[in-house]
Amino acid sequence: MLATLSVWKRELNCLRLSFFMASRRHRIVPKRLVWARGELVSCGASGHGRRWPRWRLGCRHAHPWREASAPWWGERKPEKFDRAHSPCRLAYGRKRQSVHSAMKFMTQLQFDLDTVLDTLADTGWIVLPRALPAELTANLREACLQVWDEGRFHEAATGRAGGQARRAEIRSDSVLWLDQVAELPAVRAYNAAMDEIMQAVNRGLYLGLVELESHFAVYPEGAFYKKHLDRFQDDDARTLTTVFYLNENWPAEAGGQIRLYLDDACERFVDVEPEAGTLVLFLADRFWHEVLPAKRQRLSVTGWYRRQGGSLPW
């Protein structure tokens, strides 16, 4: 009996030693980490800061991917997971195709956000030429013309809810809300860039913006939009207006400028040419503005950063 126990003990020790050597050779990892495609460099969650280079791992910290258990010897092939929605900071040892094509435009704003915040705090408006990458501007223009040719636009109305009505004497453009074409890569890229601006404005100006509603706007030849404010009388959610132009080589004689009035009496104003790549930002409740008649087709993306309803901070 003692001899048998001694043999079992010796075999157990050999097994432990084999397991130890295998773990050194194959880098066995804790249970909180599982196999997945890509190399996990670090996880930003609390307690997940340890680096695991050279390992194809995923982190079990409440990420919506499909976990894949692997045998300790590490020979099972990894299963697919969705890194696009993971809060972990993932880095990859070799270049991979991004899940969303919009990602390549992230953090590629063509202007200094601090300057934008300072100007908005001082004057309440700013004009930014060549604000977004030229490739993104061109892709947006193509997307706008594509859905225009498909007949998906509708004539723009004034008012909101039950008070909406088409008033051709006030505005004569046609629009298509971007949430109806949100699957287009150019639209996703644009929304990603504008979200970056929204986050910066919230950090710097504390406006409490929560979303951006925006639409393509097409002004046929002769179209216009009379002087108006973007803030509804019964809804103070619209806080910051955004206008991004898509018109290449726009001549000054073609009209279509946005006229931004700088005082309450509407005596001082600035006209902004609707040249491709120009982004205009201004406080929605403070600045009256109008679109002068266009002598050729005019394209833009118009939107409003919205806050939750309630009293304004100013």
N, C-alpha and C positions, 0 to 999 in steps of 0.2 A: 504493500500500500504506500509506504513512504517512498519507495523507488518510483512508483507511478506518479506520485505528486511531484517528485523531483524532476521527472521528465517533462511533466506539464509546465512546471515553472520555467524550466530551461527553454521550452518551446515558446512560452509566452514572452520571455525576455528577447528571444530571437525575433519574434513578431514585432515587438515594440521597437527594436533596433531597426528592423527593415522599414517600418513605418516612418521612423525618424529620418532615415536616410532618404526615403522617397519624398518626404516633405521638404527637405533641403534641396533636393534636386528639382522638384516640380513646383515649389513655392505654394504649398497648400494654404488657402486663405480662410478667414473667418466665415462663419455661417451667414453673416449679414450681407456677404457679397456673393453674387451668383454670376454665372457666365452670361455674356451678352456680346453683341457685335460692337467693335470699337474699343479703344483703350481708355479706361477710366483713369484720369489723372488725379482728380480730387472731387469730393462732394462738399458743397457749401453748407449742408445741414449741420445742425449742432451735433457734435460728437462724431462727425464723419469727415474730419479734416485730414485724415491720414492719406498719404499718397501711395498709389499702387501702380507704379510704372510697369510697362512691358506685359501687363496682364489684360486680357480681354474680359473685363468684368463689368457688372452693373451693380448698382447699390439698391438695397431693399428699402430705402427710406421713402416710403409712400409715393413711389413713382408709378404712373399708369402704363407700365410696360408689362409684357408677358414674361414672367420669371421662368428661368430654365435651370433646373437642378442638374448638377454634373457630378459624376463619380470622382472620388478623391484623387484618382490617378490622372484626371484631367484629359481624357481622350474623347469625351463626348463633344460633338460639335455644338457651337452656340446657336440659340434660337434668336429670332428677330425681336427687337423691341423698338418702341417709338421714343427716340431721344428728343423729338421736337417739343414734347410737352413735359420734359423732365426739369425740375428745378435744380438738379445737380449741375455743377460746372464741369462739362465734359470737354475733353480735348482729344484729338485723334492724331495718332502718329503719322498717318499718311492722309493725303487729301482725298476726301470723299464727296460725292454729290450731295448737296444740301437737301433737306427734306422740303423746304420751302424756298423757291427761287427768290423770294423777297429778302431773304437773309443777306444776300450779297450787297444790298443797298443800305443795310443797317450801319449806323454810325458814319455815313458818308455824306452828311449834310455839308453843303458848300459854304457854310458861314459859321461865325462864332456865336454860340448860344448865349454867352454872357453879354455880348453886345446887343443881342436881340432883347434880352431881359431888361438891360439898362434903358434902352430906347423906349420900350413899351411902358416902363415905369415912369419915364420922363414925359413922353408925348402921347402915348396911347396908340401909336400906329408906327408901322415900319414897312419899307419896300426893300425886298431882297432879290436882286437880279442873280440869275444862275444859281438858284437856291438848292436845286437837286441835280443829281447827275444827268448829263445830256442823254444818256441811254435810257434812263427811266422816263424822262420827258418824252422822248420819241416813242417809247413803248406805250405810254399813256395816250398819246395822240392817235396812234394806230388803233388802240382799243376803243377809243371814243368814236373814231370814224367807222370802225367795224360795226359797233352796235347801232350807230346812226343809220348806216346803210341797211341794217336788218329791220329798221322801223320800230325800234323798241322805245324811242323817246316819246314823251307826251308834252303837250303844251303846258307851260308853267302857269300856276295860279297864284293868287295873292290871298292872304289871310290864312287861317288855320282851322282845323276841325270842321264844324258845320258852317263856318263862315268862309270857307274857301270858295273862290270863284275865279273864272278866267276873265281878266280885264285887259283887253288888247290895247287900250289907251294908256295903260300903266307899264306893262311889260309884254314883250312879244318873242321871248326866247322859248326854247324847249329843253327839258331836263330829263335825266335818268339817274335815279338814286344809286349810289355805288353798292349798297347792300344787295341790289338785284344782280350785280355782276361781280360779286365778291370773290368768285372763283378764278378770275383772270389774274395771271401772275403780276401784271403791271399794277393792278388795283391793290393786290396784297402788298407789293413793294411800297406803293404810295402810302397806304395806311400805316405800314411799319415806320416809315420816316416821319409821318405826322404824329404818330404816337410818341416818338422820341421827343418831339417839340413839346407835346402836351406834358410829358413828365418833367421836362426842364422848367416849363412855366409854373407848374404846380410847386416845384421845389423852390423856385426863386421868387414868385409873386403870390403864392398861397391863394390861388383863385379857386381851388377845389374842383377843377375840371374832371369830368368822369368819362366823357365819350366825345367822339367826333361824328357828326352827321354831315354827309357831303354828297354832291351829285355832279355828274357831267352837265355842262351847260353849253348848248349850241345856239349861237345867234346867227340866223341867216342874214343875208344881205338886207340892210334896212332895219334890222331889229334893234331894240333899245330897252332900257329899264329906267323909268323915271325916278326922281329923287325919293329916297325912303330910308328908314332905319331897319336894321335886321332884328331888333328886339320886338316881340309881340307885346301888346298892351296887357294881356292877361297871362303872360308866361315869361318869367325872367331867366329861363334856363340858358338861352343862348348868350354866351359871354364874350367869346373872341371869334371874329370872322376871319376866314382864310379864303384867299382867291389865288389859284395857281394857273398860269396861262400856258397854252400848248401851241401857240401860233408862231411858226418859224418865219423869220425875216418880215415881220409885220411893218408895213410902211406907215409913217405918221399920218399921211393923208387918207388912210383907210378908216380913220375914226375908231370907234369901239373902245376908247379909253374909259377907265373907271375914274370918275371925278369924285375925289374925297374932300368933303367940306371940313375945314379945320376949326370953325367957330360956330356958335349957336345961331348966328344971324346968316350963316351960309354965304358970307361975303368973301372969305379967303378959302382957296381950294388948291389942290394939287391934282394934276392929271397924270395917270400912270398908263404907259403904253402896254398893251396886252401881248408883250413879246414872250416867246417860249422860254420857260425856266424862271420867270419872275414870280415871286411869291409875295403877296400883300397880306399883312396881318393888322387888324385894328379892333378896338373895343366895340362890340356890337351895339351897345346902347348909347354910345356917345357921338358917333360920327355918321351924319347924313351922307349919302353917296348916291351916285347914279351911273348908269352905263350909257355913254353917248352912242348915237346911232352908228352902226357898223356898215361900211360900204363893201364888205366881203365877209364870208363866213368866219365866225370867231368862235374859238373853242377854249374852254376853261374847266377847271374843277373848283367848285365853290362849296364851302363848308362852314360849319360853326362848331367850335368847341362848346360843349354844354356842361353846365354844372347842375347839381340837384336843386330843385326849386327852394325858394326861401329868400330871405333878405340878403342883399349884396354886401360885401365887405367894405364898400366905399360909400 
